[in-house]
Amino acid sequence: MKKLIYISFILALFTNCEDVIDVDLNNVEPKLVIEASINYFKNTTGNEQTIKLTLSAPFFDNTIPPATSAIVQVFDSFGNTFNFTEIDSTGIYSNNTFIPNIGTDYTLVISYDNEIYTATETLTSVVPIESVEQNNEGGFSGEDIELKAYYTDPEGISNYYFFEFISDIPVVPTLSVYDDTFTDGNEIFGFYTEEDLEAGDIVTIRNYGVSSQFYDYMFILLQQSGDSGGGPFETQPATVRGNCINTTYPDNFPYGYFRLSEVDELIYTVQ
């Protein structure tokens, strides 16, 4: 009888500890989010480009609203104007006459909801990926597959790199940034490992040439969103600001970045 009462008490204790907690989040006016990545893949004309505009949304919302009916233009230092036209009210704006010139400055101008947003950036070159080295005894277990994508950094020039590894395993691609502060003129590599990677899997490896400003921006962003960035309710150390500004109302700054990169892509089949 005593055992029955004791077990009933334990069950009641655990049952009563289950409470529903409603998280009361602050509501703020949505901000414009600018995804303006101009990617000039090697051995292509680079004429087809897209820019995506959305609005920031509450944390628990399942949908991201598009920023529609904007006027989106890019100007280069040669006097060319590239108009981006929206596709079916999706917030995605496209252009098929873009002219990529390495080392040229480009200015993005967006008119949205009676406010003007601008950003200026340089189209940055990148060296090719020369080889991929595979290690089948990586990770803490010694059983994970690791890939190293090698490239040779140009000597005597400050270079910054943005690597993207894409496979069918993770939902989000693996991103990383590198600079040549301690590796100037040497052969170095972008690194990728995935616990469930197996022979026959396809990994798309992309190396983007980026500016020092984008390197700093992405470095902070990856730190805050990585393993050391805390849980979903962790307070951000600081708001990560890109290079886009609101010239109409500076305090109503947008999120996102205007980046222009030459890109080298390699498709690798895991051995």
C-alpha positions in Angstrom: 0.0 0.0 0.0 2.8 2.4 0.9 4.6 1.6 -2.4 1.4 2.4 -4.4 0.9 5.8 -2.6 4.6 6.6 -3.2 4.4 5.9 -6.9 1.2 7.9 -7.3 2.9 10.8 -5.6 5.8 10.7 -8.0 3.6 10.6 -11.0 1.5 13.5 -9.8 4.6 15.5 -9.1 6.0 15.1 -12.7 2.6 15.7 -14.2 2.0 18.9 -12.3 5.4 20.3 -13.4 4.3 20.6 -17.0 3.3 24.2 -17.6 2.7 26.0 -20.9 4.8 29.2 -21.1 3.7 32.0 -23.4 6.6 34.0 -24.6 5.6 37.7 -25.0 7.9 39.1 -27.7 8.1 42.8 -28.6 6.4 43.8 -31.9 8.3 46.3 -34.0 7.8 47.7 -37.4 9.1 45.4 -40.2 12.4 46.4 -41.8 13.5 45.9 -45.4 15.8 42.9 -45.9 18.0 43.1 -48.9 19.6 40.0 -50.4 21.6 41.5 -53.2 24.3 39.0 -54.1 25.7 39.6 -57.6 27.6 36.3 -58.5 29.8 36.3 -61.6 30.6 32.6 -62.1 33.9 32.0 -64.0 33.5 31.0 -67.7 30.0 32.6 -67.9 28.7 35.9 -69.1 27.2 36.8 -65.7 24.4 38.7 -67.4 21.6 37.0 -65.5 21.3 38.3 -61.9 18.6 38.5 -59.2 18.0 40.6 -56.1 15.5 39.5 -53.4 13.6 41.9 -51.1 11.7 40.7 -48.1 10.4 42.2 -44.8 11.5 41.2 -41.3 8.9 39.2 -39.5 8.1 38.1 -35.9 10.2 35.2 -34.6 7.5 32.6 -34.6 6.0 33.5 -38.0 6.2 30.7 -40.5 6.2 32.9 -43.6 8.5 35.7 -44.7 6.6 38.5 -46.5 8.1 39.7 -49.8 8.8 43.4 -50.4 6.8 44.0 -53.6 6.5 46.9 -56.0 9.9 48.3 -55.4 12.1 50.0 -58.0 15.5 48.3 -58.1 18.4 49.6 -60.1 22.2 49.0 -60.2 24.6 51.6 -61.7 28.2 51.0 -62.6 31.1 53.5 -62.8 31.0 53.4 -66.6 27.5 55.0 -66.7 25.5 51.8 -67.3 22.1 51.4 -65.6 20.7 47.9 -64.9 17.0 47.8 -64.1 15.8 44.8 -62.1 12.1 43.8 -62.8 10.0 42.0 -60.2 8.8 38.5 -61.0 5.1 38.0 -60.3 4.9 40.0 -57.0 7.4 37.6 -55.3 9.9 40.2 -54.1 12.4 38.7 -56.5 13.8 41.2 -59.0 15.7 40.0 -62.1 17.9 41.5 -64.8 19.4 39.7 -67.9 21.6 42.4 -69.3 24.0 42.8 -66.4 27.7 43.5 -67.3 30.2 42.2 -64.8 33.6 43.9 -64.7 36.2 42.8 -62.1 37.4 45.7 -60.0 34.5 48.0 -61.0 32.4 49.8 -58.4 28.6 49.3 -58.5 25.9 51.2 -56.7 22.5 49.7 -55.7 19.5 52.0 -55.4 16.2 50.7 -54.1 13.0 52.8 -53.9 10.5 51.1 -51.6 7.5 52.5 -49.6 8.6 56.1 -50.3 12.1 55.5 -48.9 15.4 55.3 -50.8 18.1 52.6 -49.9 21.6 52.6 -51.4 24.8 50.7 -51.2 28.1 50.7 -53.1 30.5 47.7 -53.5 33.3 46.5 -55.8 33.1 43.3 -57.9 35.9 41.3 -56.4 37.9 38.6 -58.3 38.7 35.1 -56.9 41.4 32.4 -57.6 40.2 29.0 -58.9 39.8 25.9 -56.7 42.7 23.7 -57.7 42.0 20.4 -56.1 40.0 18.6 -53.4 41.5 16.3 -50.7 39.3 13.8 -49.0 40.0 12.3 -45.5 37.8 9.4 -44.4 39.1 9.4 -40.8 38.1 12.8 -39.6 36.0 14.2 -36.7 36.1 13.1 -33.1 35.1 9.6 -34.0 37.7 9.2 -36.6 35.0 8.0 -39.0 33.7 11.3 -40.5 34.5 12.4 -44.1 36.4 15.7 -44.4 37.0 17.7 -47.5 39.7 20.3 -48.2 39.3 22.5 -51.2 42.7 23.9 -52.1 43.5 27.2 -53.8 46.6 29.4 -54.0 46.4 32.9 -52.6 48.0 35.7 -54.7 51.1 37.0 -53.1 51.4 40.6 -51.9 47.6 41.4 -52.2 45.1 41.4 -49.4 42.4 38.8 -50.3 39.2 37.7 -48.6 37.3 34.6 -49.4 33.7 33.3 -48.8 33.3 29.5 -49.1 29.9 27.7 -49.5 29.6 24.0 -49.4 26.2 22.6 -50.6 25.0 19.0 -50.2 21.6 17.3 -49.8 22.3 16.4 -46.1 21.9 19.7 -44.2 19.0 22.1 -44.8 21.4 25.1 -44.7 24.7 25.2 -46.7 27.9 25.3 -44.7 29.4 28.8 -44.9 32.8 30.1 -43.9 35.1 33.1 -44.5 38.9 33.3 -44.8 41.5 36.0 -45.1 45.2 35.8 -46.1 46.6 37.7 -43.1 48.8 34.7 -42.2 48.7 32.8 -45.4 49.7 35.4 -48.1 51.0 33.7 -51.2 50.5 30.2 -49.9 48.3 27.2 -50.9 45.4 27.1 -48.4 42.1 25.4 -48.3 38.4 25.7 -47.4 37.3 23.0 -45.0 34.1 21.0 -45.0 32.9 18.0 -42.9 29.5 16.5 -42.4 28.7 13.6 -40.1 26.4 11.8 -42.5 28.5 12.3 -45.6 28.9 9.1 -47.6 30.6 7.8 -50.8 28.6 8.9 -53.8 27.2 12.1 -52.3 27.6 15.2 -54.4 29.0 18.3 -52.8 29.0 21.7 -54.6 31.9 23.8 -53.6 31.9 27.6 -54.3 34.6 30.1 -53.5 33.6 33.7 -53.7 35.9 36.7 -53.9 34.7 39.3 -51.4 35.7 42.7 -50.0 37.2 43.2 -46.5 33.9 44.9 -45.4 31.9 41.8 -46.4 34.4 39.6 -44.7 34.0 41.5 -41.4 30.2 41.5 -41.8 30.0 37.7 -42.5 32.6 36.9 -39.8 30.4 38.5 -37.1 27.2 37.0 -38.5 28.6 33.5 -38.5 29.9 33.9 -35.0 26.5 34.9 -33.7 24.6 32.2 -35.6 27.1 29.4 -34.9 27.6 27.0 -32.0 28.8 29.8 -29.7 25.9 32.0 -30.6 23.6 30.7 -27.8 20.1 29.3 -28.1 17.1 30.7 -30.0 16.2 33.2 -27.2 19.8 34.4 -26.7 20.3 38.1 -26.9 22.4 39.2 -29.8 25.6 41.0 -28.7 25.0 43.6 -31.4 22.8 44.2 -34.5 24.8 43.1 -37.5 24.6 46.0 -40.0 25.4 45.5 -43.7 26.5 48.1 -46.2 23.0 49.2 -47.2 21.7 52.5 -45.8 18.4 54.3 -45.8 19.1 57.8 -47.2 15.5 59.0 -46.5 15.3 58.0 -42.8 18.8 56.8 -41.6 17.4 55.4 -38.4 15.2 53.0 -40.4 18.2 51.0 -41.6 17.7 47.8 -43.6 19.1 44.4 -43.0 21.3 42.6 -45.6 24.2 43.3 -47.8 25.0 44.3 -51.4 27.8 42.0 -52.5 29.5 41.4 -55.9 31.8 38.4 -56.3 33.5 36.5 -59.0 32.8 32.8 -58.1 34.6 29.6 -58.8 32.5 26.4 -58.6 33.6 22.8 -58.3 31.2 19.8 -58.2 32.8 17.0 -56.1 31.6 13.4 -55.8 32.6 11.9 -52.5 34.8 8.8 -53.0 
